[in-house]
C-alpha cells in the first residue's frame, strides 16, 4: 500500500434513549402526532450497513422532542423487503407490535428468516408519555453479506513469489503486487456489490476509480482465527460493455519483516503469516434480472507496482518510474503482466468487518517550514496526529526524496 500509518479515529458515543407502553398506536385518532419522534436509525450501530453477517441484528435509534422531560413509553418496528411495504398489515418480514418499556434499545430482529444478500428495509414509531404515536421514521435499511462458505466462489490469489530464506533478503525490494482482470457486462446494470479483502492490506479499483474510502483495510485480526472482509456498493463504478477490476496489495501484519521487537521477538515467529493475497467477488445484477459474477482466480493477472517496499514500522519506498498508468482501466496492454497464482495457505474463516473502518478525516496544512541545512526541510504541521504527507516535488527522473517523520 502507498500509505502505511495508523489513523486516529474519534470515539463516537451516540446517546440512545427510549421508553415503551402497552396500547396499540394504530387505535389512535388519524393524524394524531406524539411529542417524541425516532430518528437516526442504526443497525448494529451503523447507518444502513452493507454486508453484515448476523441473522438477528440489533436495531437502535435516537429520540427527539421539543418538550423538556419528554420520553417514549412504547415503540413498534416494521421490516419489509421493499420500502413501500412498511405499513402495518403489509410489512412482509416483521411487525414487532407495541413493545413494553425497555424493549426498544438494541431491538433484536425477530422476523422472517434471512439469508445471504437479503436487503431489509425498516422503520419505527414511538409512543410518548401520553401514549400518542409519533409518525413513522424515515426508512432505514441493512443488507446481509455472504453468510455461508459456499457463497464464496472467489479464491485467494497472489503473485506466487515465495518469501526469502535469509533475514537480510527481506529488506531488498519486494514490490507490492497489482492484480487485475477485464470482464464484459452484456447489458445495463441494476446493482453491483463487491465483497473483498486482502492480506495484509488492499486497495480495490474498478474502471480506474478507487473503491470506497477505507484505508489500511482490513482491520488486524489473528488471521488463523478469522479474516475480515468488506462489502461495497459499486453500482456506479461498473457499466455495460468492457470493465476492469484491480487491487494493490500491501504486507501489513501478514507479511512483516523479521524485526526483533525489544531486541529478541521476531514477528514472523509469533504471527500467522504469508505472502500478500487477494480475495474478491464482484456480483452484478443486470436490468433484465440476470447476474454476472467476477471472482478472483487464475484468470486474473499480476504485475509489480510502484511501491517497491512496504512495512508497518519502516515505511515504504515508492518509485514513480514504475507506475503503470491506467493499470486498472479496460483496454490495457497485457505486456509485462503474468497469470495470477492461487494461494493455498490456510487462513481462518471470513467474517464481515463490523468495526468502523479507518478513514482519512481531514487535511492539515503546514504551519511552518525551515531549512536547517541546504536541501533538508522541516515542516511543522502544528499538532500531533497520525496520517500521511502529501508533497509535490519536481526533478529529473531518478531523483530521490526522503521523508522522515518525528514528533
One Martini backbone bead per residue (centre of mass of N, CA, C, O) as a GRO file, in nm:
protein
  407
    1UNK     BB    1   0.102   0.032   0.012
    2UNK     BB    2   0.105   0.398   0.019
    3UNK     BB    3  -0.020   0.375   0.325
    4UNK     BB    4   0.123   0.303   0.671
    5UNK     BB    5  -0.047   0.433   0.880
    6UNK     BB    6  -0.224   0.518   1.175
    7UNK     BB    7  -0.534   0.622   1.247
    8UNK     BB    8  -0.715   0.855   1.433
    9UNK     BB    9  -1.017   0.802   1.599
   10UNK     BB   10  -1.303   0.900   1.700
   11UNK     BB   11  -1.521   0.878   1.971
   12UNK     BB   12  -1.854   0.757   1.924
   13UNK     BB   13  -2.141   0.836   2.149
   14UNK     BB   14  -2.447   0.778   2.122
   15UNK     BB   15  -2.754   0.873   2.244
   16UNK     BB   16  -2.975   0.633   2.381
   17UNK     BB   17  -3.328   0.661   2.380
   18UNK     BB   18  -3.613   0.517   2.571
   19UNK     BB   19  -3.950   0.369   2.564
   20UNK     BB   20  -4.278   0.230   2.689
   21UNK     BB   21  -4.600   0.058   2.606
   22UNK     BB   22  -4.964  -0.085   2.603
   23UNK     BB   23  -5.069   0.041   2.329
   24UNK     BB   24  -5.230   0.085   2.027
   25UNK     BB   25  -5.143   0.305   1.779
   26UNK     BB   26  -5.371   0.236   1.571
   27UNK     BB   27  -5.605   0.359   1.773
   28UNK     BB   28  -5.546   0.626   1.697
   29UNK     BB   29  -5.601   0.911   1.577
   30UNK     BB   30  -5.594   1.057   1.294
   31UNK     BB   31  -5.294   1.254   1.292
   32UNK     BB   32  -5.177   1.188   1.552
   33UNK     BB   33  -4.907   1.342   1.740
   34UNK     BB   34  -4.636   1.305   1.906
   35UNK     BB   35  -4.354   1.441   2.109
   36UNK     BB   36  -4.199   1.186   1.997
   37UNK     BB   37  -3.912   1.091   1.799
   38UNK     BB   38  -3.757   0.898   1.556
   39UNK     BB   39  -3.399   0.876   1.487
   40UNK     BB   40  -3.118   0.765   1.371
   41UNK     BB   41  -3.093   0.491   1.240
   42UNK     BB   42  -2.964   0.161   1.351
   43UNK     BB   43  -2.744  -0.113   1.260
   44UNK     BB   44  -2.510  -0.215   1.443
   45UNK     BB   45  -2.421   0.101   1.469
   46UNK     BB   46  -2.520   0.152   1.171
   47UNK     BB   47  -2.567   0.310   0.862
   48UNK     BB   48  -2.679   0.127   0.633
   49UNK     BB   49  -2.558  -0.156   0.618
   50UNK     BB   50  -2.316  -0.362   0.459
   51UNK     BB   51  -2.256  -0.697   0.500
   52UNK     BB   52  -2.378  -0.846   0.720
   53UNK     BB   53  -2.356  -1.153   0.959
   54UNK     BB   54  -2.653  -1.127   1.088
   55UNK     BB   55  -2.971  -1.273   1.151
   56UNK     BB   56  -3.001  -1.089   1.441
   57UNK     BB   57  -3.009  -0.787   1.447
   58UNK     BB   58  -2.957  -0.466   1.589
   59UNK     BB   59  -3.183  -0.201   1.686
   60UNK     BB   60  -3.156   0.161   1.668
   61UNK     BB   61  -3.223   0.489   1.828
   62UNK     BB   62  -3.334   0.817   1.844
   63UNK     BB   63  -3.453   1.092   2.037
   64UNK     BB   64  -3.704   1.357   1.987
   65UNK     BB   65  -3.783   1.684   2.142
   66UNK     BB   66  -3.953   1.991   2.247
   67UNK     BB   67  -3.975   1.866   2.533
   68UNK     BB   68  -3.936   1.860   2.855
   69UNK     BB   69  -3.919   1.529   2.973
   70UNK     BB   70  -3.951   1.358   2.743
   71UNK     BB   71  -4.087   1.030   2.646
   72UNK     BB   72  -4.090   0.694   2.574
   73UNK     BB   73  -4.347   0.420   2.608
   74UNK     BB   74  -4.319   0.313   2.303
   75UNK     BB   75  -4.286   0.062   2.032
   76UNK     BB   76  -4.247   0.011   1.661
   77UNK     BB   77  -4.155  -0.240   1.420
   78UNK     BB   78  -4.071  -0.246   1.068
   79UNK     BB   79  -4.029  -0.506   0.811
   80UNK     BB   80  -3.900  -0.514   0.464
   81UNK     BB   81  -3.829  -0.565   0.118
   82UNK     BB   82  -3.986  -0.285   0.087
   83UNK     BB   83  -4.069   0.039   0.150
   84UNK     BB   84  -4.383   0.017   0.063
   85UNK     BB   85  -4.428  -0.212   0.311
   86UNK     BB   86  -4.420   0.010   0.555
   87UNK     BB   87  -4.706  -0.124   0.678
   88UNK     BB   88  -4.948  -0.205   0.857
   89UNK     BB   89  -5.018  -0.537   0.729
   90UNK     BB   90  -4.755  -0.544   0.500
   91UNK     BB   91  -4.524  -0.642   0.643
   92UNK     BB   92  -4.315  -0.923   0.529
   93UNK     BB   93  -4.111  -0.969   0.794
   94UNK     BB   94  -4.195  -0.744   1.035
   95UNK     BB   95  -4.399  -0.707   1.341
   96UNK     BB   96  -4.353  -0.619   1.671
   97UNK     BB   97  -4.523  -0.440   1.791
   98UNK     BB   98  -4.588  -0.337   2.099
   99UNK     BB   99  -4.345  -0.238   2.324
  100UNK     BB  100  -4.230  -0.248   2.617
  101UNK     BB  101  -4.050  -0.126   2.841
  102UNK     BB  102  -3.704  -0.164   2.738
  103UNK     BB  103  -3.721  -0.287   2.415
  104UNK     BB  104  -3.579  -0.049   2.210
  105UNK     BB  105  -3.295  -0.126   2.285
  106UNK     BB  106  -3.167  -0.334   2.090
  107UNK     BB  107  -3.345  -0.461   1.875
  108UNK     BB  108  -3.427  -0.776   1.783
  109UNK     BB  109  -3.455  -0.952   1.516
  110UNK     BB  110  -3.787  -1.151   1.460
  111UNK     BB  111  -3.834  -1.246   1.180
  112UNK     BB  112  -3.783  -1.357   0.902
  113UNK     BB  113  -3.574  -1.542   0.753
  114UNK     BB  114  -3.240  -1.503   0.662
  115UNK     BB  115  -3.004  -1.429   0.393
  116UNK     BB  116  -2.799  -1.392   0.163
  117UNK     BB  117  -2.829  -1.053   0.039
  118UNK     BB  118  -3.036  -0.937   0.200
  119UNK     BB  119  -3.292  -0.682   0.210
  120UNK     BB  120  -3.375  -0.446   0.477
  121UNK     BB  121  -3.649  -0.266   0.569
  122UNK     BB  122  -3.700   0.009   0.817
  123UNK     BB  123  -3.917   0.112   1.092
  124UNK     BB  124  -4.028   0.363   1.344
  125UNK     BB  125  -4.237   0.402   1.637
  126UNK     BB  126  -4.359   0.614   1.903
  127UNK     BB  127  -4.460   0.666   2.236
  128UNK     BB  128  -4.561   0.869   2.455
  129UNK     BB  129  -4.661   0.944   2.779
  130UNK     BB  130  -4.971   0.953   2.632
  131UNK     BB  131  -4.984   0.736   2.395
  132UNK     BB  132  -4.872   0.888   2.144
  133UNK     BB  133  -4.800   0.869   1.820
  134UNK     BB  134  -4.572   0.879   1.595
  135UNK     BB  135  -4.427   0.900   1.327
  136UNK     BB  136  -4.277   0.753   1.093
  137UNK     BB  137  -3.983   0.692   1.007
  138UNK     BB  138  -3.735   0.695   0.823
  139UNK     BB  139  -3.608   0.480   0.625
  140UNK     BB  140  -3.417   0.191   0.663
  141UNK     BB  141  -3.119  -0.024   0.616
  142UNK     BB  142  -3.010  -0.368   0.547
  143UNK     BB  143  -2.731  -0.590   0.452
  144UNK     BB  144  -2.631  -0.891   0.359
  145UNK     BB  145  -2.393  -1.109   0.322
  146UNK     BB  146  -2.171  -1.379   0.321
  147UNK     BB  147  -2.259  -1.657   0.521
  148UNK     BB  148  -2.140  -1.881   0.336
  149UNK     BB  149  -1.885  -2.054   0.202
  150UNK     BB  150  -2.053  -2.119  -0.068
  151UNK     BB  151  -2.074  -1.811  -0.163
  152UNK     BB  152  -1.776  -1.855  -0.236
  153UNK     BB  153  -1.588  -1.840  -0.551
  154UNK     BB  154  -1.354  -1.720  -0.459
  155UNK     BB  155  -0.992  -1.690  -0.467
  156UNK     BB  156  -0.687  -1.698  -0.359
  157UNK     BB  157  -0.442  -1.450  -0.463
  158UNK     BB  158  -0.120  -1.401  -0.633
  159UNK     BB  159   0.230  -1.412  -0.741
  160UNK     BB  160   0.403  -1.669  -0.606
  161UNK     BB  161   0.608  -1.559  -0.425
  162UNK     BB  162   0.842  -1.628  -0.215
  163UNK     BB  163   0.992  -1.620   0.065
  164UNK     BB  164   1.262  -1.556   0.207
  165UNK     BB  165   1.537  -1.720   0.369
  166UNK     BB  166   1.677  -1.456   0.453
  167UNK     BB  167   1.670  -1.186   0.646
  168UNK     BB  168   1.821  -0.980   0.454
  169UNK     BB  169   1.616  -1.025   0.205
  170UNK     BB  170   1.367  -0.861   0.320
  171UNK     BB  171   1.516  -0.564   0.247
  172UNK     BB  172   1.448  -0.591  -0.026
  173UNK     BB  173   1.293  -0.565  -0.298
  174UNK     BB  174   0.910  -0.603  -0.285
  175UNK     BB  175   0.670  -0.556  -0.472
  176UNK     BB  176   0.364  -0.449  -0.490
  177UNK     BB  177   0.096  -0.602  -0.606
  178UNK     BB  178  -0.084  -0.621  -0.906
  179UNK     BB  179  -0.435  -0.677  -0.980
  180UNK     BB  180  -0.624  -0.808  -1.271
  181UNK     BB  181  -0.946  -0.768  -1.465
  182UNK     BB  182  -1.138  -0.834  -1.740
  183UNK     BB  183  -1.490  -0.755  -1.832
  184UNK     BB  184  -1.828  -0.840  -1.924
  185UNK     BB  185  -2.136  -0.653  -1.987
  186UNK     BB  186  -2.448  -0.723  -2.161
  187UNK     BB  187  -2.581  -0.487  -1.976
  188UNK     BB  188  -2.747  -0.310  -1.781
  189UNK     BB  189  -2.725  -0.180  -1.452
  190UNK     BB  190  -2.866  -0.224  -1.128
  191UNK     BB  191  -2.641  -0.382  -0.950
  192UNK     BB  192  -2.346  -0.376  -0.717
  193UNK     BB  193  -2.108  -0.601  -0.553
  194UNK     BB  194  -1.821  -0.592  -0.329
  195UNK     BB  195  -1.627  -0.863  -0.210
  196UNK     BB  196  -1.343  -0.785   0.008
  197UNK     BB  197  -0.992  -0.883   0.052
  198UNK     BB  198  -0.662  -0.839   0.216
  199UNK     BB  199  -0.322  -0.957   0.254
  200UNK     BB  200  -0.290  -0.729   0.467
  201UNK     BB  201  -0.359  -0.515   0.231
  202UNK     BB  202  -0.593  -0.300   0.039
  203UNK     BB  203  -0.677  -0.178  -0.297
  204UNK     BB  204  -0.960  -0.097  -0.485
  205UNK     BB  205  -1.054  -0.117  -0.844
  206UNK     BB  206  -1.273   0.050  -1.096
  207UNK     BB  207  -1.228   0.194  -1.380
  208UNK     BB  208  -1.005   0.392  -1.227
  209UNK     BB  209  -1.159   0.366  -0.947
  210UNK     BB  210  -1.195   0.395  -0.628
  211UNK     BB  211  -1.292   0.186  -0.363
  212UNK     BB  212  -1.378   0.375  -0.153
  213UNK     BB  213  -1.231   0.513   0.184
  214UNK     BB  214  -1.053   0.303   0.285
  215UNK     BB  215  -0.788   0.223   0.517
  216UNK     BB  216  -0.616  -0.033   0.621
  217UNK     BB  217  -0.749  -0.280   0.475
  218UNK     BB  218  -0.802  -0.477   0.700
  219UNK     BB  219  -0.837  -0.541   1.002
  220UNK     BB  220  -0.675  -0.667   1.264
  221UNK     BB  221  -0.608  -1.014   1.303
  222UNK     BB  222  -0.619  -1.347   1.360
  223UNK     BB  223  -0.576  -1.518   1.069
  224UNK     BB  224  -0.635  -1.811   1.186
  225UNK     BB  225  -0.934  -1.726   1.294
  226UNK     BB  226  -0.978  -1.450   1.112
  227UNK     BB  227  -1.129  -1.274   0.829
  228UNK     BB  228  -1.189  -0.963   0.695
  229UNK     BB  229  -1.463  -0.816   0.518
  230UNK     BB  230  -1.594  -0.611   0.253
  231UNK     BB  231  -1.873  -0.402   0.144
  232UNK     BB  232  -1.969  -0.274  -0.182
  233UNK     BB  233  -2.117  -0.018  -0.364
  234UNK     BB  234  -2.064  -0.041  -0.740
  235UNK     BB  235  -2.278   0.063  -0.945
  236UNK     BB  236  -2.120   0.336  -1.049
  237UNK     BB  237  -1.852   0.169  -1.169
  238UNK     BB  238  -2.022   0.011  -1.362
  239UNK     BB  239  -2.075  -0.122  -1.707
  240UNK     BB  240  -2.156  -0.155  -2.007
  241UNK     BB  241  -1.926  -0.382  -2.112
  242UNK     BB  242  -1.609  -0.296  -2.057
  243UNK     BB  243  -1.410  -0.399  -1.775
  244UNK     BB  244  -1.218  -0.321  -1.466
  245UNK     BB  245  -1.032  -0.495  -1.212
  246UNK     BB  246  -0.849  -0.405  -0.905
  247UNK     BB  247  -0.537  -0.447  -0.700
  248UNK     BB  248  -0.354  -0.352  -0.410
  249UNK     BB  249  -0.088  -0.475  -0.211
  250UNK     BB  250  -0.009  -0.531   0.136
  251UNK     BB  251   0.152  -0.654   0.415
  252UNK     BB  252   0.144  -0.566   0.696
  253UNK     BB  253   0.075  -0.831   0.934
  254UNK     BB  254   0.131  -1.080   0.720
  255UNK     BB  255   0.434  -0.958   0.601
  256UNK     BB  256   0.674  -0.922   0.792
  257UNK     BB  257   0.948  -0.835   0.924
  258UNK     BB  258   1.241  -0.964   1.105
  259UNK     BB  259   1.192  -0.810   1.358
  260UNK     BB  260   1.318  -0.715   1.684
  261UNK     BB  261   1.143  -0.708   1.952
  262UNK     BB  262   1.321  -0.604   2.208
  263UNK     BB  263   1.565  -0.775   2.059
  264UNK     BB  264   1.396  -1.087   2.024
  265UNK     BB  265   1.113  -1.064   1.866
  266UNK     BB  266   0.990  -1.236   1.599
  267UNK     BB  267   0.714  -1.178   1.417
  268UNK     BB  268   0.728  -1.439   1.229
  269UNK     BB  269   0.698  -1.630   1.504
  270UNK     BB  270   0.398  -1.482   1.618
  271UNK     BB  271   0.253  -1.493   1.340
  272UNK     BB  272   0.022  -1.514   1.090
  273UNK     BB  273   0.163  -1.592   0.778
  274UNK     BB  274   0.238  -1.447   0.443
  275UNK     BB  275   0.148  -1.363   0.132
  276UNK     BB  276   0.018  -1.155  -0.063
  277UNK     BB  277  -0.350  -1.132  -0.086
  278UNK     BB  278  -0.662  -1.207  -0.270
  279UNK     BB  279  -1.027  -1.143  -0.222
  280UNK     BB  280  -1.277  -1.138  -0.489
  281UNK     BB  281  -1.639  -1.042  -0.531
  282UNK     BB  282  -1.833  -0.969  -0.812
  283UNK     BB  283  -2.182  -0.862  -0.816
  284UNK     BB  284  -2.410  -0.850  -1.095
  285UNK     BB  285  -2.710  -0.679  -1.175
  286UNK     BB  286  -2.922  -0.674  -1.424
  287UNK     BB  287  -3.205  -0.538  -1.571
  288UNK     BB  288  -3.305  -0.850  -1.648
  289UNK     BB  289  -3.191  -1.025  -1.374
  290UNK     BB  290  -2.924  -1.099  -1.431
  291UNK     BB  291  -2.599  -1.251  -1.351
  292UNK     BB  292  -2.261  -1.140  -1.260
  293UNK     BB  293  -1.947  -1.305  -1.185
  294UNK     BB  294  -1.638  -1.179  -1.036
  295UNK     BB  295  -1.354  -1.377  -0.958
  296UNK     BB  296  -1.089  -1.472  -0.796
  297UNK     BB  297  -0.828  -1.610  -1.011
  298UNK     BB  298  -0.632  -1.732  -1.277
  299UNK     BB  299  -0.752  -1.499  -1.475
  300UNK     BB  300  -0.570  -1.322  -1.354
  301UNK     BB  301  -0.334  -1.053  -1.314
  302UNK     BB  302   0.019  -0.959  -1.268
  303UNK     BB  303   0.221  -0.688  -1.120
  304UNK     BB  304   0.440  -0.460  -1.055
  305UNK     BB  305   0.459  -0.194  -0.851
  306UNK     BB  306   0.569   0.120  -0.718
  307UNK     BB  307   0.588  -0.034  -0.454
  308UNK     BB  308   0.887  -0.172  -0.333
  309UNK     BB  309   0.826  -0.112  -0.024
  310UNK     BB  310   0.664  -0.244   0.287
  311UNK     BB  311   0.610  -0.120   0.633
  312UNK     BB  312   0.497  -0.048   0.937
  313UNK     BB  313   0.787   0.072   1.051
  314UNK     BB  314   0.962   0.152   0.765
  315UNK     BB  315   0.769   0.189   0.545
  316UNK     BB  316   0.845   0.321   0.212
  317UNK     BB  317   0.905   0.254  -0.141
  318UNK     BB  318   0.877   0.488  -0.413
  319UNK     BB  319   0.839   0.451  -0.782
  320UNK     BB  320   0.736   0.645  -1.042
  321UNK     BB  321   0.864   0.473  -1.283
  322UNK     BB  322   0.657   0.215  -1.205
  323UNK     BB  323   0.420   0.311  -1.321
  324UNK     BB  324   0.074   0.214  -1.442
  325UNK     BB  325  -0.108   0.354  -1.650
  326UNK     BB  326  -0.426   0.224  -1.640
  327UNK     BB  327  -0.423  -0.063  -1.492
  328UNK     BB  328  -0.759  -0.032  -1.406
  329UNK     BB  329  -0.828  -0.033  -1.712
  330UNK     BB  330  -0.950  -0.083  -2.000
  331UNK     BB  331  -0.732  -0.183  -2.268
  332UNK     BB  332  -0.474  -0.316  -2.175
  333UNK     BB  333  -0.168  -0.415  -2.196
  334UNK     BB  334  -0.020  -0.741  -2.130
  335UNK     BB  335   0.249  -0.638  -2.096
  336UNK     BB  336   0.402  -0.760  -1.795
  337UNK     BB  337   0.189  -0.979  -1.744
  338UNK     BB  338   0.080  -1.233  -1.516
  339UNK     BB  339  -0.043  -1.498  -1.390
  340UNK     BB  340  -0.214  -1.579  -1.138
  341UNK     BB  341  -0.189  -1.724  -0.809
  342UNK     BB  342  -0.266  -1.957  -0.606
  343UNK     BB  343  -0.340  -1.954  -0.242
  344UNK     BB  344  -0.329  -2.224   0.004
  345UNK     BB  345  -0.299  -2.082   0.255
  346UNK     BB  346  -0.413  -2.101   0.559
  347UNK     BB  347  -0.712  -1.957   0.695
  348UNK     BB  348  -0.955  -1.814   0.830
  349UNK     BB  349  -1.258  -1.724   0.847
  350UNK     BB  350  -1.509  -1.528   0.726
  351UNK     BB  351  -1.586  -1.180   0.815
  352UNK     BB  352  -1.755  -0.918   0.879
  353UNK     BB  353  -1.686  -0.582   0.903
  354UNK     BB  354  -1.799  -0.390   1.188
  355UNK     BB  355  -1.601  -0.195   1.235
  356UNK     BB  356  -1.483   0.094   1.205
  357UNK     BB  357  -1.310   0.238   0.976
  358UNK     BB  358  -1.038   0.362   0.826
  359UNK     BB  359  -0.999   0.720   0.780
  360UNK     BB  360  -0.992   1.015   0.630
  361UNK     BB  361  -1.062   1.329   0.817
  362UNK     BB  362  -0.820   1.523   0.715
  363UNK     BB  363  -0.639   1.841   0.663
  364UNK     BB  364  -0.302   1.964   0.717
  365UNK     BB  365  -0.143   2.242   0.716
  366UNK     BB  366   0.138   2.398   0.711
  367UNK     BB  367   0.285   2.631   0.963
  368UNK     BB  368   0.590   2.541   0.889
  369UNK     BB  369   0.928   2.628   0.754
  370UNK     BB  370   1.263   2.488   0.741
  371UNK     BB  371   1.640   2.511   0.674
  372UNK     BB  372   1.903   2.375   0.835
  373UNK     BB  373   1.994   2.251   0.558
  374UNK     BB  374   2.080   2.199   0.255
  375UNK     BB  375   1.796   2.015   0.136
  376UNK     BB  376   1.658   2.049   0.427
  377UNK     BB  377   1.323   2.000   0.550
  378UNK     BB  378   1.093   2.145   0.791
  379UNK     BB  379   0.768   2.046   0.891
  380UNK     BB  380   0.489   2.208   1.047
  381UNK     BB  381   0.159   2.091   1.155
  382UNK     BB  382   0.082   2.188   1.474
  383UNK     BB  383   0.030   1.872   1.536
  384UNK     BB  384  -0.058   1.570   1.660
  385UNK     BB  385  -0.059   1.283   1.434
  386UNK     BB  386  -0.219   1.057   1.200
  387UNK     BB  387  -0.058   0.997   0.874
  388UNK     BB  388   0.009   1.175   0.564
  389UNK     BB  389   0.198   1.291   0.312
  390UNK     BB  390   0.166   1.583   0.093
  391UNK     BB  391   0.382   1.608  -0.195
  392UNK     BB  392   0.535   1.847  -0.417
  393UNK     BB  393   0.756   1.762  -0.686
  394UNK     BB  394   1.065   1.833  -0.871
  395UNK     BB  395   1.245   1.637  -1.125
  396UNK     BB  396   1.444   1.415  -1.226
  397UNK     BB  397   1.469   1.112  -1.304
  398UNK     BB  398   1.580   0.949  -0.995
  399UNK     BB  399   1.506   1.123  -0.780
  400UNK     BB  400   1.545   1.160  -0.430
  401UNK     BB  401   1.298   1.141  -0.162
  402UNK     BB  402   1.317   1.196   0.190
  403UNK     BB  403   1.108   1.080   0.455
  404UNK     BB  404   1.061   1.200   0.792
  405UNK     BB  405   0.934   1.125   1.114
  406UNK     BB  406   0.809   1.336   1.389
  407UNK     BB  407   0.751   1.465   1.755
   0.00000   0.00000   0.00000
